[in-house]
């Protein structure tokens, strides 16, 4: 794995910095039955996507109900706290001392800002781009492009760090190198053409810190 020398670090949130799956799944367990849909945990793992509209399609939730489903899910998840992964905070402290940091996530703005504040992650990022800030979600490059513009950074000087193939595709679309964090849903293939880490603290050696 080659060392990298970017000037700007951009991160995904859920599954990369924040261990949010259990909270989000519990909110889905509350939400789906209100629309007459029962989904087993095994089936949910099979169809899970960072794009929740894709998940809605696969469970058969009619598009006319998506907006109300979002409202119910957000109300449910507000009652459930989630935590950063164990190495997130100490790693971000060291990274923020050396790099400008940005966040690009598909999550809804109200939920993301609440989670960042509740976990004290909001202090690290110069820019936060959420699903509510873009017209075209991941894997479109719009979110990364908005973050780079706001930070005054060039794509060739930045790297995007995420835990899914959708994150990788987003980085490619924006012309950025990518670092994959092997996570709950995605163990990136060993022959992938990008660096892979198993926990966030491994970023420090990868970036010569």
mmCIF file of the C-alpha atoms, coordinates in Angstrom:
data_MODEL
# 
_entry.id   MODEL 
# 
loop_
_atom_site.group_PDB 
_atom_site.id 
_atom_site.type_symbol 
_atom_site.label_atom_id 
_atom_site.label_alt_id 
_atom_site.label_comp_id 
_atom_site.label_asym_id 
_atom_site.label_entity_id 
_atom_site.label_seq_id 
_atom_site.pdbx_PDB_ins_code 
_atom_site.Cartn_x 
_atom_site.Cartn_y 
_atom_site.Cartn_z 
_atom_site.occupancy 
_atom_site.B_iso_or_equiv 
_atom_site.pdbx_formal_charge 
_atom_site.auth_seq_id 
_atom_site.auth_comp_id 
_atom_site.auth_asym_id 
_atom_site.auth_atom_id 
_atom_site.pdbx_PDB_model_num 
ATOM 1   C CA . UNK A 1 1   ? 0.000   0.000   0.000   1.00 0.00 ? 1   UNK A CA 1 
ATOM 2   C CA . UNK A 1 2   ? 1.649   3.231   -1.127  1.00 0.00 ? 2   UNK A CA 1 
ATOM 3   C CA . UNK A 1 3   ? 1.796   6.286   1.072   1.00 0.00 ? 3   UNK A CA 1 
ATOM 4   C CA . UNK A 1 4   ? -0.350  9.184   -0.056  1.00 0.00 ? 4   UNK A CA 1 
ATOM 5   C CA . UNK A 1 5   ? 0.267   12.931  0.163   1.00 0.00 ? 5   UNK A CA 1 
ATOM 6   C CA . UNK A 1 6   ? -3.064  14.763  -0.260  1.00 0.00 ? 6   UNK A CA 1 
ATOM 7   C CA . UNK A 1 7   ? -3.667  18.307  0.978   1.00 0.00 ? 7   UNK A CA 1 
ATOM 8   C CA . UNK A 1 8   ? -7.404  17.908  1.688   1.00 0.00 ? 8   UNK A CA 1 
ATOM 9   C CA . UNK A 1 9   ? -9.290  14.957  3.220   1.00 0.00 ? 9   UNK A CA 1 
ATOM 10  C CA . UNK A 1 10  ? -12.960 14.315  2.473   1.00 0.00 ? 10  UNK A CA 1 
ATOM 11  C CA . UNK A 1 11  ? -14.956 11.721  4.393   1.00 0.00 ? 11  UNK A CA 1 
ATOM 12  C CA . UNK A 1 12  ? -18.149 9.745   4.163   1.00 0.00 ? 12  UNK A CA 1 
ATOM 13  C CA . UNK A 1 13  ? -20.013 9.583   7.496   1.00 0.00 ? 13  UNK A CA 1 
ATOM 14  C CA . UNK A 1 14  ? -22.103 6.465   8.143   1.00 0.00 ? 14  UNK A CA 1 
ATOM 15  C CA . UNK A 1 15  ? -20.039 3.293   8.319   1.00 0.00 ? 15  UNK A CA 1 
ATOM 16  C CA . UNK A 1 16  ? -16.820 5.288   7.912   1.00 0.00 ? 16  UNK A CA 1 
ATOM 17  C CA . UNK A 1 17  ? -16.737 7.571   10.958  1.00 0.00 ? 17  UNK A CA 1 
ATOM 18  C CA . UNK A 1 18  ? -20.047 6.825   12.647  1.00 0.00 ? 18  UNK A CA 1 
ATOM 19  C CA . UNK A 1 19  ? -21.190 3.374   13.785  1.00 0.00 ? 19  UNK A CA 1 
ATOM 20  C CA . UNK A 1 20  ? -24.771 4.182   12.897  1.00 0.00 ? 20  UNK A CA 1 
ATOM 21  C CA . UNK A 1 21  ? -26.132 0.987   11.371  1.00 0.00 ? 21  UNK A CA 1 
ATOM 22  C CA . UNK A 1 22  ? -27.765 -0.407  14.512  1.00 0.00 ? 22  UNK A CA 1 
ATOM 23  C CA . UNK A 1 23  ? -29.599 2.869   15.173  1.00 0.00 ? 23  UNK A CA 1 
ATOM 24  C CA . UNK A 1 24  ? -30.677 3.235   11.567  1.00 0.00 ? 24  UNK A CA 1 
ATOM 25  C CA . UNK A 1 25  ? -31.854 -0.362  11.325  1.00 0.00 ? 25  UNK A CA 1 
ATOM 26  C CA . UNK A 1 26  ? -33.917 0.052   14.499  1.00 0.00 ? 26  UNK A CA 1 
ATOM 27  C CA . UNK A 1 27  ? -35.561 3.117   12.950  1.00 0.00 ? 27  UNK A CA 1 
ATOM 28  C CA . UNK A 1 28  ? -36.384 1.078   9.829   1.00 0.00 ? 28  UNK A CA 1 
ATOM 29  C CA . UNK A 1 29  ? -37.907 -1.613  12.080  1.00 0.00 ? 29  UNK A CA 1 
ATOM 30  C CA . UNK A 1 30  ? -40.186 1.076   13.515  1.00 0.00 ? 30  UNK A CA 1 
ATOM 31  C CA . UNK A 1 31  ? -40.968 2.724   10.193  1.00 0.00 ? 31  UNK A CA 1 
ATOM 32  C CA . UNK A 1 32  ? -41.629 -0.127  7.729   1.00 0.00 ? 32  UNK A CA 1 
ATOM 33  C CA . UNK A 1 33  ? -44.485 -1.821  9.648   1.00 0.00 ? 33  UNK A CA 1 
ATOM 34  C CA . UNK A 1 34  ? -46.371 1.492   9.650   1.00 0.00 ? 34  UNK A CA 1 
ATOM 35  C CA . UNK A 1 35  ? -46.576 1.097   5.875   1.00 0.00 ? 35  UNK A CA 1 
ATOM 36  C CA . UNK A 1 36  ? -47.532 -2.576  5.965   1.00 0.00 ? 36  UNK A CA 1 
ATOM 37  C CA . UNK A 1 37  ? -44.040 -3.851  5.135   1.00 0.00 ? 37  UNK A CA 1 
ATOM 38  C CA . UNK A 1 38  ? -42.157 -6.526  7.079   1.00 0.00 ? 38  UNK A CA 1 
ATOM 39  C CA . UNK A 1 39  ? -38.459 -7.011  6.283   1.00 0.00 ? 39  UNK A CA 1 
ATOM 40  C CA . UNK A 1 40  ? -36.270 -9.595  8.023   1.00 0.00 ? 40  UNK A CA 1 
ATOM 41  C CA . UNK A 1 41  ? -32.799 -8.590  9.137   1.00 0.00 ? 41  UNK A CA 1 
ATOM 42  C CA . UNK A 1 42  ? -31.316 -11.042 6.651   1.00 0.00 ? 42  UNK A CA 1 
ATOM 43  C CA . UNK A 1 43  ? -33.282 -9.508  3.775   1.00 0.00 ? 43  UNK A CA 1 
ATOM 44  C CA . UNK A 1 44  ? -32.407 -6.000  4.916   1.00 0.00 ? 44  UNK A CA 1 
ATOM 45  C CA . UNK A 1 45  ? -28.691 -6.845  4.855   1.00 0.00 ? 45  UNK A CA 1 
ATOM 46  C CA . UNK A 1 46  ? -29.100 -8.178  1.317   1.00 0.00 ? 46  UNK A CA 1 
ATOM 47  C CA . UNK A 1 47  ? -30.754 -5.036  -0.032  1.00 0.00 ? 47  UNK A CA 1 
ATOM 48  C CA . UNK A 1 48  ? -29.202 -2.333  2.143   1.00 0.00 ? 48  UNK A CA 1 
ATOM 49  C CA . UNK A 1 49  ? -27.856 0.666   0.245   1.00 0.00 ? 49  UNK A CA 1 
ATOM 50  C CA . UNK A 1 50  ? -26.581 4.102   1.338   1.00 0.00 ? 50  UNK A CA 1 
ATOM 51  C CA . UNK A 1 51  ? -29.269 5.351   -1.067  1.00 0.00 ? 51  UNK A CA 1 
ATOM 52  C CA . UNK A 1 52  ? -32.357 4.746   1.085   1.00 0.00 ? 52  UNK A CA 1 
ATOM 53  C CA . UNK A 1 53  ? -34.646 5.343   -1.921  1.00 0.00 ? 53  UNK A CA 1 
ATOM 54  C CA . UNK A 1 54  ? -33.069 2.273   -3.507  1.00 0.00 ? 54  UNK A CA 1 
ATOM 55  C CA . UNK A 1 55  ? -33.917 0.348   -0.318  1.00 0.00 ? 55  UNK A CA 1 
ATOM 56  C CA . UNK A 1 56  ? -37.484 1.653   -0.462  1.00 0.00 ? 56  UNK A CA 1 
ATOM 57  C CA . UNK A 1 57  ? -37.825 0.353   -4.032  1.00 0.00 ? 57  UNK A CA 1 
ATOM 58  C CA . UNK A 1 58  ? -36.519 -3.090  -3.170  1.00 0.00 ? 58  UNK A CA 1 
ATOM 59  C CA . UNK A 1 59  ? -38.889 -3.566  -0.223  1.00 0.00 ? 59  UNK A CA 1 
ATOM 60  C CA . UNK A 1 60  ? -41.830 -2.492  -2.395  1.00 0.00 ? 60  UNK A CA 1 
ATOM 61  C CA . UNK A 1 61  ? -42.649 0.818   -0.723  1.00 0.00 ? 61  UNK A CA 1 
ATOM 62  C CA . UNK A 1 62  ? -44.710 2.863   -3.212  1.00 0.00 ? 62  UNK A CA 1 
ATOM 63  C CA . UNK A 1 63  ? -43.000 6.066   -4.322  1.00 0.00 ? 63  UNK A CA 1 
ATOM 64  C CA . UNK A 1 64  ? -46.028 8.089   -3.238  1.00 0.00 ? 64  UNK A CA 1 
ATOM 65  C CA . UNK A 1 65  ? -45.216 7.098   0.367   1.00 0.00 ? 65  UNK A CA 1 
ATOM 66  C CA . UNK A 1 66  ? -41.481 7.893   0.328   1.00 0.00 ? 66  UNK A CA 1 
ATOM 67  C CA . UNK A 1 67  ? -41.817 11.390  1.749   1.00 0.00 ? 67  UNK A CA 1 
ATOM 68  C CA . UNK A 1 68  ? -43.983 10.216  4.647   1.00 0.00 ? 68  UNK A CA 1 
ATOM 69  C CA . UNK A 1 69  ? -41.647 7.254   5.213   1.00 0.00 ? 69  UNK A CA 1 
ATOM 70  C CA . UNK A 1 70  ? -38.732 9.677   5.487   1.00 0.00 ? 70  UNK A CA 1 
ATOM 71  C CA . UNK A 1 71  ? -40.630 11.707  8.069   1.00 0.00 ? 71  UNK A CA 1 
ATOM 72  C CA . UNK A 1 72  ? -41.450 8.629   10.162  1.00 0.00 ? 72  UNK A CA 1 
ATOM 73  C CA . UNK A 1 73  ? -37.881 7.293   9.915   1.00 0.00 ? 73  UNK A CA 1 
ATOM 74  C CA . UNK A 1 74  ? -36.367 10.635  10.937  1.00 0.00 ? 74  UNK A CA 1 
ATOM 75  C CA . UNK A 1 75  ? -38.721 10.890  13.888  1.00 0.00 ? 75  UNK A CA 1 
ATOM 76  C CA . UNK A 1 76  ? -37.745 7.381   14.982  1.00 0.00 ? 76  UNK A CA 1 
ATOM 77  C CA . UNK A 1 77  ? -33.990 7.870   14.580  1.00 0.00 ? 77  UNK A CA 1 
ATOM 78  C CA . UNK A 1 78  ? -34.069 11.085  16.633  1.00 0.00 ? 78  UNK A CA 1 
ATOM 79  C CA . UNK A 1 79  ? -34.797 8.921   19.656  1.00 0.00 ? 79  UNK A CA 1 
ATOM 80  C CA . UNK A 1 80  ? -31.812 6.610   19.070  1.00 0.00 ? 80  UNK A CA 1 
ATOM 81  C CA . UNK A 1 81  ? -28.224 7.693   19.666  1.00 0.00 ? 81  UNK A CA 1 
ATOM 82  C CA . UNK A 1 82  ? -25.251 6.336   17.752  1.00 0.00 ? 82  UNK A CA 1 
ATOM 83  C CA . UNK A 1 83  ? -21.532 6.628   18.423  1.00 0.00 ? 83  UNK A CA 1 
ATOM 84  C CA . UNK A 1 84  ? -18.348 7.144   16.427  1.00 0.00 ? 84  UNK A CA 1 
ATOM 85  C CA . UNK A 1 85  ? -16.183 4.088   15.828  1.00 0.00 ? 85  UNK A CA 1 
ATOM 86  C CA . UNK A 1 86  ? -13.603 3.699   18.635  1.00 0.00 ? 86  UNK A CA 1 
ATOM 87  C CA . UNK A 1 87  ? -10.670 5.257   16.739  1.00 0.00 ? 87  UNK A CA 1 
ATOM 88  C CA . UNK A 1 88  ? -12.599 8.063   15.049  1.00 0.00 ? 88  UNK A CA 1 
ATOM 89  C CA . UNK A 1 89  ? -12.104 10.864  17.562  1.00 0.00 ? 89  UNK A CA 1 
ATOM 90  C CA . UNK A 1 90  ? -8.359  10.477  18.284  1.00 0.00 ? 90  UNK A CA 1 
ATOM 91  C CA . UNK A 1 91  ? -7.657  9.997   14.580  1.00 0.00 ? 91  UNK A CA 1 
ATOM 92  C CA . UNK A 1 92  ? -9.631  13.072  13.515  1.00 0.00 ? 92  UNK A CA 1 
ATOM 93  C CA . UNK A 1 93  ? -7.870  15.165  16.156  1.00 0.00 ? 93  UNK A CA 1 
ATOM 94  C CA . UNK A 1 94  ? -4.510  14.328  14.573  1.00 0.00 ? 94  UNK A CA 1 
ATOM 95  C CA . UNK A 1 95  ? -5.763  14.703  10.999  1.00 0.00 ? 95  UNK A CA 1 
ATOM 96  C CA . UNK A 1 96  ? -7.447  18.059  11.634  1.00 0.00 ? 96  UNK A CA 1 
ATOM 97  C CA . UNK A 1 97  ? -4.166  19.455  12.931  1.00 0.00 ? 97  UNK A CA 1 
ATOM 98  C CA . UNK A 1 98  ? -2.609  18.843  9.504   1.00 0.00 ? 98  UNK A CA 1 
ATOM 99  C CA . UNK A 1 99  ? -5.386  18.881  6.895   1.00 0.00 ? 99  UNK A CA 1 
ATOM 100 C CA . UNK A 1 100 ? -8.607  20.732  6.113   1.00 0.00 ? 100 UNK A CA 1 
ATOM 101 C CA . UNK A 1 101 ? -11.395 18.154  6.478   1.00 0.00 ? 101 UNK A CA 1 
ATOM 102 C CA . UNK A 1 102 ? -14.710 17.942  4.661   1.00 0.00 ? 102 UNK A CA 1 
ATOM 103 C CA . UNK A 1 103 ? -17.711 15.608  4.922   1.00 0.00 ? 103 UNK A CA 1 
ATOM 104 C CA . UNK A 1 104 ? -19.898 14.360  2.060   1.00 0.00 ? 104 UNK A CA 1 
ATOM 105 C CA . UNK A 1 105 ? -22.785 12.082  3.011   1.00 0.00 ? 105 UNK A CA 1 
ATOM 106 C CA . UNK A 1 106 ? -26.094 10.965  1.523   1.00 0.00 ? 106 UNK A CA 1 
ATOM 107 C CA . UNK A 1 107 ? -27.828 11.367  4.878   1.00 0.00 ? 107 UNK A CA 1 
ATOM 108 C CA . UNK A 1 108 ? -30.624 13.865  5.406   1.00 0.00 ? 108 UNK A CA 1 
ATOM 109 C CA . UNK A 1 109 ? -29.423 17.247  6.634   1.00 0.00 ? 109 UNK A CA 1 
ATOM 110 C CA . UNK A 1 110 ? -31.365 17.351  9.910   1.00 0.00 ? 110 UNK A CA 1 
ATOM 111 C CA . UNK A 1 111 ? -30.255 13.856  10.937  1.00 0.00 ? 111 UNK A CA 1 
ATOM 112 C CA . UNK A 1 112 ? -26.635 14.368  9.935   1.00 0.00 ? 112 UNK A CA 1 
ATOM 113 C CA . UNK A 1 113 ? -26.281 17.693  11.758  1.00 0.00 ? 113 UNK A CA 1 
ATOM 114 C CA . UNK A 1 114 ? -27.909 16.201  14.869  1.00 0.00 ? 114 UNK A CA 1 
ATOM 115 C CA . UNK A 1 115 ? -25.576 13.184  14.845  1.00 0.00 ? 115 UNK A CA 1 
ATOM 116 C CA . UNK A 1 116 ? -22.503 15.356  14.297  1.00 0.00 ? 116 UNK A CA 1 
ATOM 117 C CA . UNK A 1 117 ? -23.417 17.623  17.191  1.00 0.00 ? 117 UNK A CA 1 
ATOM 118 C CA . UNK A 1 118 ? -24.416 14.787  19.509  1.00 0.00 ? 118 UNK A CA 1 
ATOM 119 C CA . UNK A 1 119 ? -21.094 12.980  18.909  1.00 0.00 ? 119 UNK A CA 1 
ATOM 120 C CA . UNK A 1 120 ? -18.932 16.150  18.857  1.00 0.00 ? 120 UNK A CA 1 
ATOM 121 C CA . UNK A 1 121 ? -17.812 15.373  15.314  1.00 0.00 ? 121 UNK A CA 1 
ATOM 122 C CA . UNK A 1 122 ? -19.133 18.739  14.163  1.00 0.00 ? 122 UNK A CA 1 
ATOM 123 C CA . UNK A 1 123 ? -15.955 20.464  15.368  1.00 0.00 ? 123 UNK A CA 1 
ATOM 124 C CA . UNK A 1 124 ? -13.699 18.815  12.774  1.00 0.00 ? 124 UNK A CA 1 
ATOM 125 C CA . UNK A 1 125 ? -15.167 19.704  9.392   1.00 0.00 ? 125 UNK A CA 1 
ATOM 126 C CA . UNK A 1 126 ? -14.835 22.927  7.433   1.00 0.00 ? 126 UNK A CA 1 
ATOM 127 C CA . UNK A 1 127 ? -17.632 21.820  5.107   1.00 0.00 ? 127 UNK A CA 1 
ATOM 128 C CA . UNK A 1 128 ? -20.531 19.366  5.526   1.00 0.00 ? 128 UNK A CA 1 
ATOM 129 C CA . UNK A 1 129 ? -22.456 18.365  2.389   1.00 0.00 ? 129 UNK A CA 1 
ATOM 130 C CA . UNK A 1 130 ? -25.573 16.252  3.002   1.00 0.00 ? 130 UNK A CA 1 
ATOM 131 C CA . UNK A 1 131 ? -28.205 14.647  0.827   1.00 0.00 ? 131 UNK A CA 1 
ATOM 132 C CA . UNK A 1 132 ? -30.296 17.784  1.239   1.00 0.00 ? 132 UNK A CA 1 
ATOM 133 C CA . UNK A 1 133 ? -27.595 19.940  -0.353  1.00 0.00 ? 133 UNK A CA 1 
ATOM 134 C CA . UNK A 1 134 ? -27.472 18.192  -3.729  1.00 0.00 ? 134 UNK A CA 1 
ATOM 135 C CA . UNK A 1 135 ? -29.790 17.525  -6.640  1.00 0.00 ? 135 UNK A CA 1 
ATOM 136 C CA . UNK A 1 136 ? -27.883 14.425  -7.687  1.00 0.00 ? 136 UNK A CA 1 
ATOM 137 C CA . UNK A 1 137 ? -26.899 11.964  -4.926  1.00 0.00 ? 137 UNK A CA 1 
ATOM 138 C CA . UNK A 1 138 ? -23.908 9.625   -4.836  1.00 0.00 ? 138 UNK A CA 1 
ATOM 139 C CA . UNK A 1 139 ? -22.401 8.230   -6.964  1.00 0.00 ? 139 UNK A CA 1 
ATOM 140 C CA . UNK A 1 140 ? -22.767 11.539  -8.790  1.00 0.00 ? 140 UNK A CA 1 
ATOM 141 C CA . UNK A 1 141 ? -19.797 13.842  -8.135  1.00 0.00 ? 141 UNK A CA 1 
ATOM 142 C CA . UNK A 1 142 ? -21.930 16.865  -7.205  1.00 0.00 ? 142 UNK A CA 1 
ATOM 143 C CA . UNK A 1 143 ? -21.450 16.543  -3.434  1.00 0.00 ? 143 UNK A CA 1 
ATOM 144 C CA . UNK A 1 144 ? -17.664 16.293  -3.692  1.00 0.00 ? 144 UNK A CA 1 
ATOM 145 C CA . UNK A 1 145 ? -17.562 19.156  -6.190  1.00 0.00 ? 145 UNK A CA 1 
ATOM 146 C CA . UNK A 1 146 ? -19.577 21.381  -3.835  1.00 0.00 ? 146 UNK A CA 1 
ATOM 147 C CA . UNK A 1 147 ? -17.257 20.555  -0.947  1.00 0.00 ? 147 UNK A CA 1 
ATOM 148 C CA . UNK A 1 148 ? -14.106 21.236  -2.957  1.00 0.00 ? 148 UNK A CA 1 
ATOM 149 C CA . UNK A 1 149 ? -15.473 24.556  -4.190  1.00 0.00 ? 149 UNK A CA 1 
ATOM 150 C CA . UNK A 1 150 ? -16.420 25.640  -0.670  1.00 0.00 ? 150 UNK A CA 1 
ATOM 151 C CA . UNK A 1 151 ? -12.973 24.679  0.629   1.00 0.00 ? 151 UNK A CA 1 
ATOM 152 C CA . UNK A 1 152 ? -11.078 26.235  -2.275  1.00 0.00 ? 152 UNK A CA 1 
ATOM 153 C CA . UNK A 1 153 ? -9.434  22.880  -2.965  1.00 0.00 ? 153 UNK A CA 1 
ATOM 154 C CA . UNK A 1 154 ? -8.586  21.175  -6.249  1.00 0.00 ? 154 UNK A CA 1 
ATOM 155 C CA . UNK A 1 155 ? -9.633  17.593  -6.955  1.00 0.00 ? 155 UNK A CA 1 
ATOM 156 C CA . UNK A 1 156 ? -6.060  16.528  -7.654  1.00 0.00 ? 156 UNK A CA 1 
ATOM 157 C CA . UNK A 1 157 ? -5.019  17.563  -4.126  1.00 0.00 ? 157 UNK A CA 1 
ATOM 158 C CA . UNK A 1 158 ? -7.839  15.767  -2.274  1.00 0.00 ? 158 UNK A CA 1 
ATOM 159 C CA . UNK A 1 159 ? -8.801  12.207  -1.362  1.00 0.00 ? 159 UNK A CA 1 
ATOM 160 C CA . UNK A 1 160 ? -12.206 10.726  -0.472  1.00 0.00 ? 160 UNK A CA 1 
ATOM 161 C CA . UNK A 1 161 ? -12.497 8.126   2.280   1.00 0.00 ? 161 UNK A CA 1 
ATOM 162 C CA . UNK A 1 162 ? -15.538 5.844   2.494   1.00 0.00 ? 162 UNK A CA 1 
ATOM 163 C CA . UNK A 1 163 ? -16.785 2.351   3.223   1.00 0.00 ? 163 UNK A CA 1 
ATOM 164 C CA . UNK A 1 164 ? -18.815 1.326   0.149   1.00 0.00 ? 164 UNK A CA 1 
ATOM 165 C CA . UNK A 1 165 ? -18.397 0.851   -3.574  1.00 0.00 ? 165 UNK A CA 1 
ATOM 166 C CA . UNK A 1 166 ? -20.820 3.747   -4.029  1.00 0.00 ? 166 UNK A CA 1 
ATOM 167 C CA . UNK A 1 167 ? -18.273 5.945   -2.233  1.00 0.00 ? 167 UNK A CA 1 
ATOM 168 C CA . UNK A 1 168 ? -15.552 4.641   -4.556  1.00 0.00 ? 168 UNK A CA 1 
ATOM 169 C CA . UNK A 1 169 ? -17.687 5.363   -7.618  1.00 0.00 ? 169 UNK A CA 1 
ATOM 170 C CA . UNK A 1 170 ? -18.335 8.874   -6.286  1.00 0.00 ? 170 UNK A CA 1 
ATOM 171 C CA . UNK A 1 171 ? -14.617 9.536   -5.917  1.00 0.00 ? 171 UNK A CA 1 
ATOM 172 C CA . UNK A 1 172 ? -13.954 8.247   -9.442  1.00 0.00 ? 172 UNK A CA 1 
ATOM 173 C CA . UNK A 1 173 ? -16.719 10.458  -10.854 1.00 0.00 ? 173 UNK A CA 1 
ATOM 174 C CA . UNK A 1 174 ? -15.122 13.482  -9.160  1.00 0.00 ? 174 UNK A CA 1 
ATOM 175 C CA . UNK A 1 175 ? -11.590 12.563  -10.256 1.00 0.00 ? 175 UNK A CA 1 
ATOM 176 C CA . UNK A 1 176 ? -10.327 11.935  -6.704  1.00 0.00 ? 176 UNK A CA 1 
ATOM 177 C CA . UNK A 1 177 ? -8.191  9.132   -5.286  1.00 0.00 ? 177 UNK A CA 1 
ATOM 178 C CA . UNK A 1 178 ? -10.099 6.907   -2.882  1.00 0.00 ? 178 UNK A CA 1 
ATOM 179 C CA . UNK A 1 179 ? -9.283  5.116   0.375   1.00 0.00 ? 179 UNK A CA 1 
ATOM 180 C CA . UNK A 1 180 ? -11.624 2.282   1.308   1.00 0.00 ? 180 UNK A CA 1 
ATOM 181 C CA . UNK A 1 181 ? -12.500 1.480   4.916   1.00 0.00 ? 181 UNK A CA 1 
ATOM 182 C CA . UNK A 1 182 ? -13.441 -2.184  5.194   1.00 0.00 ? 182 UNK A CA 1 
ATOM 183 C CA . UNK A 1 183 ? -16.698 -2.145  7.110   1.00 0.00 ? 183 UNK A CA 1 
ATOM 184 C CA . UNK A 1 184 ? -19.856 -3.966  8.069   1.00 0.00 ? 184 UNK A CA 1 
ATOM 185 C CA . UNK A 1 185 ? -21.175 -4.340  4.536   1.00 0.00 ? 185 UNK A CA 1 
ATOM 186 C CA . UNK A 1 186 ? -18.114 -4.082  2.366   1.00 0.00 ? 186 UNK A CA 1 
ATOM 187 C CA . UNK A 1 187 ? -14.770 -5.813  2.476   1.00 0.00 ? 187 UNK A CA 1 
ATOM 188 C CA . UNK A 1 188 ? -13.098 -4.364  -0.569  1.00 0.00 ? 188 UNK A CA 1 
ATOM 189 C CA . UNK A 1 189 ? -11.373 -6.922  -2.824  1.00 0.00 ? 189 UNK A CA 1 
ATOM 190 C CA . UNK A 1 190 ? -7.665  -7.383  -2.112  1.00 0.00 ? 190 UNK A CA 1 
ATOM 191 C CA . UNK A 1 191 ? -6.800  -6.598  -5.744  1.00 0.00 ? 191 UNK A CA 1 
ATOM 192 C CA . UNK A 1 192 ? -8.707  -3.279  -5.745  1.00 0.00 ? 192 UNK A CA 1 
ATOM 193 C CA . UNK A 1 193 ? -6.747  -0.411  -7.285  1.00 0.00 ? 193 UNK A CA 1 
ATOM 194 C CA . UNK A 1 194 ? -7.029  1.804   -4.211  1.00 0.00 ? 194 UNK A CA 1 
ATOM 195 C CA . UNK A 1 195 ? -5.678  1.612   -0.643  1.00 0.00 ? 195 UNK A CA 1 
ATOM 196 C CA . UNK A 1 196 ? -7.819  -0.190  1.924   1.00 0.00 ? 196 UNK A CA 1 
ATOM 197 C CA . UNK A 1 197 ? -7.767  0.081   5.708   1.00 0.00 ? 197 UNK A CA 1 
ATOM 198 C CA . UNK A 1 198 ? -9.553  -1.843  8.445   1.00 0.00 ? 198 UNK A CA 1 
ATOM 199 C CA . UNK A 1 199 ? -9.924  1.011   10.918  1.00 0.00 ? 199 UNK A CA 1 
ATOM 200 C CA . UNK A 1 200 ? -9.588  4.766   10.695  1.00 0.00 ? 200 UNK A CA 1 
ATOM 201 C CA . UNK A 1 201 ? -6.391  4.936   12.753  1.00 0.00 ? 201 UNK A CA 1 
ATOM 202 C CA . UNK A 1 202 ? -4.556  3.204   9.883   1.00 0.00 ? 202 UNK A CA 1 
ATOM 203 C CA . UNK A 1 203 ? -4.926  6.456   7.954   1.00 0.00 ? 203 UNK A CA 1 
ATOM 204 C CA . UNK A 1 204 ? -2.173  7.972   10.068  1.00 0.00 ? 204 UNK A CA 1 
ATOM 205 C CA . UNK A 1 205 ? 0.571   5.680   8.786   1.00 0.00 ? 205 UNK A CA 1 
ATOM 206 C CA . UNK A 1 206 ? -0.848  5.755   5.265   1.00 0.00 ? 206 UNK A CA 1 
ATOM 207 C CA . UNK A 1 207 ? -0.532  9.543   5.287   1.00 0.00 ? 207 UNK A CA 1 
ATOM 208 C CA . UNK A 1 208 ? 2.897   9.527   6.966   1.00 0.00 ? 208 UNK A CA 1 
ATOM 209 C CA . UNK A 1 209 ? 1.649   10.906  10.290  1.00 0.00 ? 209 UNK A CA 1 
# 
